[in-house]
Amino acid sequence: MRAVVLQGHRSVSVENVPDPVLLGPDSAIVAVDRTAICGSDLHLYHGEIGGQGIQLGHEFVGTIVETGPEVRRVKKGDRVIVSAVVGCGHCNACLSRDPVLCTGGGPRVFGTTLEFHGGQSELCAVPGADAFCLPIPENVTVDQSVLLTDILPTGFTGAMNANITPGSTVAVFGLGPVGVFALQTAKLYGPSRILAVDRLPQRLARAAELGAEPIDASDGQAVAKILEATKGIGVNSAIEAVGADATITDAIMSVAAGGTVSVIGVNMNMEFPYPMPLAFMKRLTLKAALVSVPGTWDHLVPLIASGKLHPEQVFTHQLGLSQAAEGYRIFDNREDGVLKVLLDPSK
């Protein structure tokens, strides 16, 4: 089969690799119908984590073509959403749809290690299929389903963890796809204002169309602008969807006393300079979380099926799997107004 393989710094290629085999009696093989490039994939693309030879991709949906003997809830022929984050599939946490708290060897993310192959490929092996696969519901399209594998649940987790209350003020840092979903789902909690922070004019314009107040951070003055917009008080909640040291710090600095900072951007810096005196004196709450994808499906699927959310609007580019290297280049360079790249393994 073909798969997207990391070759080195800012280098991927589509290679012929062995077909996957079942990972155990509770696993399944999925023929990938659609997959996407995620901002988290760029951490590997930039060489921050991982290494040469990793088969990439954690956002994918497809059709089950084989199951192990212990799989009961899904079957061959089902078109399924696959959680980007998985655990053992058997512990209490996994059975309660929270693989991040897995006590049986998890959590793991597809396509981030040499041992756990990803879904930017024609086929992918899925452990714990009953726990981590969901048949695509009626009234939810395949393209919408791809976004239920990771980034829509991640944006929603950012909003859930931000302690947003009706009438409160919110700032969203980073208006890539995850930030857009954080903004959209934050609105479900009834804040009076959402300030949207980014450096790119097209992303700021998109946020304004969604009803947010754009804050241009290109001059490095995002915190000052937020304080000015809130009459020196700061926002009640800040959602950080970038993962950079600078934007996490800005989120902390922009929050009012007693506020909450919710970090969903991936930051791998073990020496992050957390401003403890400020957090202590302002009685801040900071929550950082890897998303437990299956635990969000009961909330998000009905919103999509009823037409309350249209997540597929983030897809700006659709390419064949054979064009993955070009997709990564465009996405990394933020060219051509790119927001999200969808890949079709049939091409």
N, C-alpha and C positions, 0 to 999 in steps of 0.2 A: 504494500500500500504506500501512498504518499503521505508525508508529514512535514510540517515546518520544523526545521532543526536549527538551533542556535549554533553559529559557527565561530563567533567571537564578538569583539566590540562593534556594535552597530552592524552586525552581519548575520543574516539568516538566509536559509535556502530551503527549497522544497526537495526532499530526498526520498528515494525508495527505501523503505525500512521494513523489517518483518511485521507481519500481521500480529495483532495482540492476541493473547490467550487469556482464558478465564483466570482471575486472581484468586479464586476459591469457590466453594460451593454456593456462596451467597452473591456471587458477582454476575455481571452481564457484559456482553459485547454490544456496543452501540455503533451503528453505521451513521456517521455524522452527516446531518442535513445542512446545518448552518453553524458557523463558528465566528468569533469576533476577536479583534485585537483590543486588549484592555490596557489602560494606563499602567497597571501593575506589570504587564509584560515588558514595559520599557525599562523596569529595574534590571531585568535580565539582559535586555538588549544593550543597555549601557554598561553592563559588567559589574553592577553593584552587588548582585547575588548570582548564584548558579555558576554555570560553566559550559564550555563547549560540549556539544552533543545532546543537550537537553531537547526533548521533543515538546514544543511549546503549546500553550493554550489551555485556559480553564473555563472559557465561556462557550458552551456548545450544546446543541440539542440534536436528537437524531432518532433513529428507529432501532429498536432492539432486534438483533439477529441471532443471539444465542444467550441462554441463561444457564446458571448452575442449578443443581437439583434442589437447593434450599430456597430458591427465589419463589415467592408466592404472590406478591401483590402486583407485579408487572410481568408481562409475558412477551414472547417473541411476536413481533409485529406492532407492538405499541410504539407510538411516537412519544418521546419523553423529554422533559426538561431534566438536566443533570446538574446537581448542586456543585459549584466550583470547589466548595470546602466539604471534605468528607472525614469521617472517623471510622471506627471499627464496625459500626452498624449494629452492635449488639448491646453495648452498655446502656445504663439508664439515660445518660445524656443523649446519646444518639437516638434512642427510641423516643425521646421527648423532643426531637428535632433540634438539638443543640450540639452539633459535632465539635464546636470550638471547645466544649468542656469534656470531650471524649476522654474516658479513662482507660481505653483499650488500645492506645498507641497513636491517637490523633491529637490535633487535627492535621490534615494534609490538604494541600492545594494542588490540583492537577497541573502538570507542565512546569514544575518549579525545581525538580530534581531529576537526576539521571535515572532513578529507579521508578519514578511515578510519571508515566508518559501522559502528555496532554492531548487536547481535543482539536488542535489545529491540524487535522488529519482526516483520513477517510474512515478510519475505525478507531475506537477507543474502548479500553477495558475499564469498567466501573465497579469498584468494590461496594458491598452493602447495597445492592441495587434496590431492595425494597425500601430502605431508609432514605436513599439519596436520589432516586428517580421519581418523577411525577408525570403521569400521562398528561399530555398537552390537553387542557380543557377545551370544551366547546367555546366558541366566541373569542378564543385567543389564537392569534396567528403564529406561524413559525417564527417570524422576525421578532414579534413581541416576546415570544418564549425565550429567545436567546438572552434577552435582557433580564429575565427572571433567574438566570443562572448565577449572577453575581452583582452587576453594578446597580440595578434598581434596588435589590435588597440592601446593598451597601449604603446607597443614598438614604433609603428609608431608615436604616439603623442609625445613621447620623442624626436624622431628625428625631427619632425615638429617644436617643440618648441625650438630647440637648435640653430636656426639661422645658419644652416650649409650652406656654400657657396662652389661652385666649387673651388677646390684647397686648402681648409682650412684643419685644423687638428682637430680631434675629439678624445675624450676619453670616453669609456663606462665603468662605474663602476658596476660590478656584471654581471655575465654571466650565470645566470639562464635563463629560457625560455624568460622572458621579455627582459633581456639584449641581448640575441641572436637576438630577433626580432628588438630591437633598432639598433643593429649593422647592420643587413641586410638591414633595411630600411634607415639607415643613408647613406648607399652606393648609394642610389638612387639620393642623392643630390650632388654627385661628389667630396667628400673630397679627398685630396691627401693621407692622412694617417688616420687610425683609430687605436688607442691604446686601448687594451682590458684588463681590470683589474679584477683579481679574485685571490682567494687563492688556488683553486683546480686545480691540474695538468690536469685532463681530460677536464675541462672546458676551460682552457687556450689552450690546444691542439685543441679543437673544434673551438675556435676563430681563431687560426692560419690557420686552414683549410678553414675558411671563408674569409681569406685574411687580417686579422687584425694582429697587432703586440702585442703579449702577454706581459703583465706586471704582474709579480708575486708579489702579495701584502701580502704574508704570513709572511714576515719579518717586516711588518709595514712601509715599505719605498716606498709606491706607489707614493707619491707626488715627492719625490726625484728622482725616476726613470723616471717619466714623464718629469720633468724639465731637467734631463740629456738627455733624448731622443729628446727634443725640444731645446737644446742648451740654457737652462735657460729661455726661453720665456714662456712656457706653451702652452696649446692647446687653440684653438679658441672656442671650444664648449665641454662641458662635459655633459654626460647623466648619471644620477644616477638612477640605477634600483634595489637598495637594500632596501633603506628606513632607514638605520641605521644612527645614529648621526655621527659616524666616517666616513662613506663613503660620506655622504653629505658634511661634512667639507673637506674631501680630494678633492672632486670635486671642491669645491670653491677655495681651495688652488692651484689647478693644472691649473686653467684657466688663460690665458694671460690677460693683461689689455684690457678692452673693450670686453671681452668675455662673453659667455652665459652659465649658468648652468641650465639644464633642469632636474627637479626632477620628476620621475614617481614612485619611490619606496614609499611605504606607511610608513609614519612616524607619530606616534601618540603622540609625545612628545611636549606638549604645552610650555615647557621651553627650547626648542632647543637653544643652545648658538650660535646664528648667529653672525659671525665676522663682524659687521657693519663697523668698521674702514677700514678693508681690502677691503670690497665691495665698500665702498665710494671712497677710494683712487684709486682703479683699475677700477672704473666705470663699475662694473659688472651688468649684467642682470640675475636675477634668476626667473625662471618660474616653478611653481609646479602645477600639474594638475591631477585631476581625469578625466579619459577618457570619452568623449562623443562618445560611441561606434557607434551608427548609422551614425554619421557624417563621419566616416572613410570608410564605406562600399563601396561607389562609387569609392574610390581610390584603396582599397585593393582587392576587388572581381575580377576586371579585371586582376590584377597582378597574382592572383592565377589561374584564368581560362586560362590565356595565357601561364602558365608555368614559369612565371618570378619569382614567389615565391613558395617555397615548405615548408610551415610551419609545415606540419605533421611530418617532420623529427625530431622535438623535442620530440615526444612521444617515450620514452624508455621502458615504462612498461604499459601493458594493463591487467586489472584485472576485475573481475565481481564486481558488487556493493556489493555483500556479503563479498568481501575481502577488503572493504574500510578501515577498521582499520589497516590492514597490509600495504595498500597503503600509508596511512598517516604516519605510522612509518618509512617506507623506505624513503619517500620523506623528512620527517623531519630530519632524520639521514644522508641523502645524501649517502645512501648505493647503492652498485651495479651499480655505474655509472648513477644513476637516474637523469633525467632532467625534465621529465613530465610524470604524471600518468593519463591514460585514464581509465574510469570506464564504464562498460556495465551493465545497469539496468536489462537486460534480464537474467543475471546470478547471 
